[in-house]
């Protein structure tokens, strides 16, 4: 990519975009704005941006006392809490690199990530000590562990050593810290891909990446000082999609749910309602179970005006409709990846387009991934690399380029093919772009089903299945077939009230309204759950492996 140098500007071009500057300015301008965090015992911790900033400066001084140096990678095993928020700013603000450790990775993958990054310390929540202890014998470069707890270290039973107390370190540290000016292209944080195609690969975001992505996100998602933002997306995954930074830029109230799972949906829903949340984010993997919980509530919570950014996989239209009908909340689809820093699109309908929409058109349009956010370049190409027109019909691989999009993986030989000569990241997703600029992902390259020389979209069939009231979850994969190369296999999870009451023929009859006969799945299997990846997506690789002989063994 050729760069043209024009006439020199008179601005302060040496002023570096450092992420900790965002919090420093928020403490100055929105110092009394509240941050709320649910603790392990269910109680709520509350403080302000100003108070958070003082603790963050204490944290920075604590890191100096540990002799953590500029450029060293420091692992973090923590839930969505106020302390994780402090680490987000305090640790990279010293020049160290925050290595986010995905709690859903296997023990083998986590230890690989720690060793590949050469992490020197690991910050670990008391409730996650078992995770750190399991990988500690295999982590060659780690020199110590900082325990995030309210308890004295003497009350902590662990095999880790040496250990330090997060709270004791902050209590002993000075609240005054002179932040270094870090060259903005220096690494701020590292996230590793989930490793569905080989070992996890490291994506290292710079301070400039995070700063610019946060500005874009706040602007495109219309986040403002009037918002209360609920951080549902795990903060160990792609920096929580950048939401903690976008909220900080505008001084929005932040709400952290702490440790949560599908077993405490009541706590999540209560927190969302009682803190008067106006914006949240999450994957369908958590939003759908929350919806099922809400169905049973009487009265239903009034979430009118609440925007919920949904990513990781396409949100089913049925889910979007039910959130609106039952609660008044709007689901806004977003598309992204670890390599593209999460937010590539947002499906907010341009008013002039909506004028001619019928109700059915409106919901069909919301299935699209959305318009490309300001700041990113995109193109779709065929198998020969030729760019395809934006006509809403030509489907090709989605290529992305921009200031916060990865240009390579860290220390990953033979991964160069993932990036084009023009600097584009090859996403592996197949999609179309409409004349109005809206992206629609039709499938992953590896998940398209080729049957008899024709393509079948697994994504479209999954969404059709989930729109059928008796079906709670669905997955569709292509399995080898002796005659047709591949044939679709559908896995469905039925709602409790419909179990034993719905036949395969009834499901096929429903699908036949949207798919021609040859596209319908040869087999529909009832299962109790759908296998998921570490980031909540359907694990189609594992499903294909499990059922690889379902058609060939007959």
N, C-alpha and C positions, 0 to 999 in steps of 0.2 A: 504494500500500500504506500504510494508515494505521498510524501508530506511536503507541502509548499510553505515556505517561510515568508510571511508578509512583512509589512511595516511594523516596527516594534511599538507596543503599547506602553502607556505610562502608568499602568496599574502595578500593584504590589505583587508581582508574579512569584516572588520568593515566599509568600505566605502559604504555608503547607496545609493541605486538607488532612488534619489529624482528627480521628474519631472522637477522642476525649474532649476536643473543643466543643462538640455538640452538647455534652452534659454540662460543661463549664458554663456555656451560654444559657442553657436551660435553667441552671441554678440561679443565674443572675436575673433572667427575665421572668421565669415562672417558678421562683423559689418556693412558693407556698402551695404549689400544685401537689396533689396527693399521689402516692404510690402505695398500693395495697397488695399484700402477699399472704396467701393461706399457708399456715405452718403445718407441720406433721400431725399435730394434735387437733387440727381443725380450727384452731383460733386464727384470728386475722392480725397480722402485723401491719401497722400503718406508719408511714413517715412521708417526708416531702422531698422534692428534688434537691432542695438546699441541704437537707440532712443527709441525703444519699451521697451528695458530692463530698461532704466532709468525710464520710466513711471511705469513699473511693480514694481520697487523698491519703488517708491512713493506710489503706491497702497498698498503695504505691510505695509508701515508705517501708511497709512490711516486706515487700519484695526485694527492696534494696538490702534489708537486713539478712535476707536469705541468699544474698549474692547472686541473684538472678540477673543475667546479663542481656544486653540488647541482642535481639535475634534468636535467643534461646526459645525453644518450644516448651510450653507448659500445658499439660493435659488437664481437662476439666470433666469430672463426672458429677453432674448436678441436675436437679429438677428445675422446673420453671419457678424460680424464687427471686426475692429481692437481692439475695446474696449473689445469685448468678448474674443478675443485672449489674451489680457492683463489679464483678469480675469482668464483664463485657467491656467496661470502660477502664478500670484501674489497671488490669494486667497489660493489655496492649499499649496503654498510654505511656508505659515505661520504656517501650521499645521491644518488649518480649512478644512472642507470638502465641495467641490463645488457640490451643489444639482442642477442638470440641470432639468428645468421645461419645459416639452414638451408643446409647444404652441397649439398643436392639441388635447390635452386632454380636456375633458369636465370640466366645472367649478367644478362639484362635485368631479371628479377624481383629479384635481389639488389641491383642498383644502385637500383632503385625503392624497395626497403625502406630502404636506407641514407639515401636522399634524403628519403623520406617522414618518417622518424624524425628527420632532421637530426642524424645521428651526428657527434660531434666527433673521436673517435679510433676506431681498430680494433685490437683485439688479434688477432694472427694467428699460427698455428703455422707453423713453418718449412716444413713439408710442404704448406702451403696457400697459400704465397706466390703461386702462379700464379692462384689464385682472386681474391685481393686485387688483384693487378696487372691482371687483366682488367677489374675494375669501377672501379679507381681513377680513370681519366680521366673517368668519368661521375658521380663522387661529389663534389658541390659543397661540402659542409660539413665534410668530414674534414680535420683539421689535422695528423694524424700517425699513425704506425703503431708498435705495440709488438710486436716479434718474439719469439715464444715459442720459445727455442732454448737449447741448452747451448753453442753455438759463440760465439766472439767476433763482434761485428758486422762486423769487418773480413773475416771469412770468409763473410759472407752476400752473395750476389749478387742484387740486386733493383733494380727501377726505382722502388720506393716511396720517398717522402721526405716529411718527415724520418722517420727511424726511431730506435727506442729498443730496448734489450735488456731483456726481462722480468727475467732473472736478474741483470743488472748493476744494474738499478734496485732490486731487492730487497736485493742485497748492500750497497748504499750507504745503504739506508734504516734508520731506527731500528726496533727491535722493540717499541717502546712507542707505543701509539696510544690516544687517548681518543675512543671512538666517540660520534658525535653521537646524540642521541635524535631519531629521525626520526618525524614524525607518521605513524602506522601506515597511513593510507589513501593515503600517497604511493606513487607507482609504484616498484616494485622491479625489474621486468624486463618486457621486451616480446617477444612471439612473434608472428610473422605467419603467417596462414593460407596454405596452399599455393597459393591463387589458381586453383583448378580452375573457379571461376565468376567470372572477371574478375581484376582485380589483387589481390595479397595484401592482406589487411586486418589492421590492428594490434590485438592484444589486450594490454592493459597490466595486469599483475598488481600488486597492492599488497603491501606487507610483510604486512599483515593476511591477505590471500588465501593467501599462501604458508605462513605460520605455521599458520593454521587447517587448511589442506588437509593439511599434513604431520602434524599431530596426528590428524586423521581417518584418514589412510592407515596410519599406524603402528598405530592401534587396530583398524581393520577388517581389515587384512592380518596382524594378530598378529605384527608385527615386534618383535623383542626383542634384548636385549644378547647373547643366545646365537647370534644369526644372523650369517652371512657373506653379505653382499648383493652380487650381481654386477650392475653397471650396464651392461646390454646396450643398453637404449633410448638412442638418441643424445641427448646432453645439450643439443643445439641444438634439440631438438623438445619443446615443452611442458615445459620444465625437467626433462627426463628422467622425465616423469610425476610428479615430486615425490619420487622415491625417494631421492635424495641427502639430502634434508631429513628424511624419515621415518626413515631409518637413523641420521642424526646425533642426532635427538631421543632415541633409545633407546640410543645408543652401540654400534650394531652394527659389525662389521668391514666395511669397504667394499673392493670390488675393481673396478678400472677396467681395461677391456681395451685402452685406447689406440686406435690406428687399426686398424680391421679391415674385412674385406669377405668376400664369399662365397668368396674365394680362400684364406683362411687359417682355415678352420673347425677344422683340427687344433689351431692355437694357442688358439682360443677354448675348445674342448672340454678341452684339457689344463689350461688355467688354471682352468676350472670344477671339474675333478676334483681337481687338486693343492692348490687353496686351500680345498677342502672347503666349497664354496658350499652354502648351505641355501636361498637365495632368489635368484631372478633375474627379469628382466622382458624382454619383447621381443614383436615382432609375428610372426605366422606367416611373414612374408617372410624372417626369419632363422631362426626355430625349425624350419621345415620342412627347409631345407638342412642344418641341424645334425643333424636326425634322419636324413637320408639318409647323412650321414657316419658317424653312430653305427651304422647298420645294417651298415656294412662293417667295424666294429671288432671285433677278437677279442682278449681278452674284452671284452664290453660293460661300460661304466662303471657302477658301482653308485651310483645317485643316489637311493636310497631315502630318502624324507622330504623331498626337495627340492621346493619350491613354485616354479612358474614362472608369473608373471602374464603372460597373453597378451592383447594388445589390438590396436587399429587395424582389425582385421577378425575375423569370427567364426572361431575355430580349428576346423578340421574334426575331427569325432569320431574319424576314423581316426588322425589325428595324436595326439590326446589318449590314445587307447588304446595306440598303439605306444610313446609315451613311458613310459607306466605299465608295459607288458608288457616292454619291452626294458631299461629303466633303473630303474624304480620311482619316477620323478619324476611329480609331479601338475601338470597344467596347470590353472590357475585363470583362467577367462575374466573379462575386465574390459572395460567399455565407457566411452567418454568422447569428448572433443573438445578442441580448442585452447581454445574459448570456455568450456568447463566444467572446465578445468584437469585434463584427462586421466581422472581416476578418478571415474566416476559410479556404477558398479556393481562388485560382485565376486561371482562365483558360488561361494560357499561354502555347502554344503548344510546347512541347519538340521537337526540330528540327528533331531528328531521327524518330519520329512518323509521321511527316508531309511528309516525302519523298514519301510514298506510297499513299498519299491522292489524290483523285480526288477533283474537286472543290466542288461537292456536299458533299463528305465526310468531307471536311474541315469545311463547315458551320454546318453540323450536329454535328461535334465534338465540335464546339463552344457553342452548347446548354448545354453541360455538365457544372457543377458548377466549375470543375477544380481540380487541385491537392491540397492536403492538405498542408498548409504552414508548414514550418519547425518549430518545437516546440510543435506541438499538436499530441496527440494520438487520433485515431478514430477506431471505429468498428461498424459493423451493426449486429443487432441481430433480431431473430424471436420473435414471441409472447411469447415464453417460456424463452427468455433471452439467447438462444444459439447463439454463434457467427457464422456468415455466411461467406462463402468464398468470396474473391475478384475476382470474375469471370465475372463481368459486367452484370450478369443476376439475381443472387440471391438478392432479395430486402428485406430489413429489416429496423428497426428503427435506425437512426444515433445517436451514443453515442460519446461524446467528452470529452477529458481530457487534461489539460495543465496548464501552469503557469499563464495564464490570463483568464482561464475559471472559471466561478463561481462554487463554491462548495456548496453554499446554498443561500437562499434568506434571507434578513434581516428581523428578527422579523415576520416570516410568518409561524405560526403553521400549520401543516398538509400539508406542501409542500415538505416534505422529500422524497416522492415517485418520485420526479423529478430528484433525484440523486441516482446513484447505490451505492452498498456497496464498489465497487472498486474506487469510486470517480468520476465516469463518469456523465456528465450532459446528461439527456435524452432529446433530441431535439424535439421529436414529429414529426420529418420529416422522410419520408420513402425514401430510396435510394439504389443504387447499387454502387459498387466500381470496377473499371476495373482492370485487372492484372497490368496495368501501374500505378495504384494509383489514377485515376481520379474518382471523385464523380459525380453521376447523381441523383439528387433529382427527384423522380417520383411523390411525392405528400406529403401533410401533412397527418398524420394518420387520423385526423378528417375530411379531405377533400376527401379522397379516396371514390369513389362511388361504393357501392356493389349492383350489380343488378343480380338477379337470381343465387347468390352464386359466381359470378365472379367479379373481380375488374376492374374499369375503372379509368384511370388517368385524373383528371380534368385539371392538368397542361399541359399535352400533347395536350389535345383537345383545350385548350385556345390558345396555340401557333399555332396550326393548323388553327384555326379560324383567328387569327391576320395575318397569312401569306396570307390570301385571300385579294386581293387588295381593295375591297369595304369596308372592316371592319377596323375601327380605333381602337376599344377596344372590349374585350370580357371577359366574366366570365362564368364559368361552375360550377354548384353545383349539388349535389344529393338531390332529394326531395322524401319524402315518397311515396310509390306506393302500392296499395292494393294487387297486385299479385307478383311483382318482388322485393319487399323490398324497393329499390330505383331506380329511373330512372334519367338520366341526364336532366338538364334544362340549356339552353344556353341563356345568355343575350348578345346582341351585340349592339355596337354603330357604325352606318354607317357613312362613310365620306359624307360630304355635297353633293358632286357631284353624289353620288350613291343612295341617299335617294329616296324611292318609285320605285327604278329601280331593286332591288334585292329581289328575293322571297326566302322563307324558303326552297323550293325544290332545288333551285340553291345552297344554302349554304350546304344542306345535300349532294348534289351530289359532291361538292368539298370535304367535309369531308370523303365521302365514298372512296376516293383515299387512305386514311390513316387509316381508322377505318372500322371494319366489321359492318354489318348492325345492329346487336343487340346493338352495342355500341352507335349508333347515338342518339342524344337528341330527346326525344318525342316532346318537345316544344322549339322553338327558338323565343325569344321575342326581339323586337326592343326597345331600351331605349335611353334616351338622355345622361345619364351618368352612370358610374359604381360606386357603393358605395365603399369607401376606408376607411381603418383604419387610425389611427393617424400617422402612419409611411409610408403611401402611398401604403400599400398592399391592394389587393381586400378584402373587408370585407365579407367573405363568411358566417360567422355566421349570420350577419344581413340579407344577401340575402336569406339564407335558412329559416330564420324566416318569412320573408316577403312573400315567395312563398311556405310555408310549406303545403298548401292545394291545390296546383295547380293540383295534380293528384288524390288526395283522394276525392275531392269534386265533381268529375265528376260522 
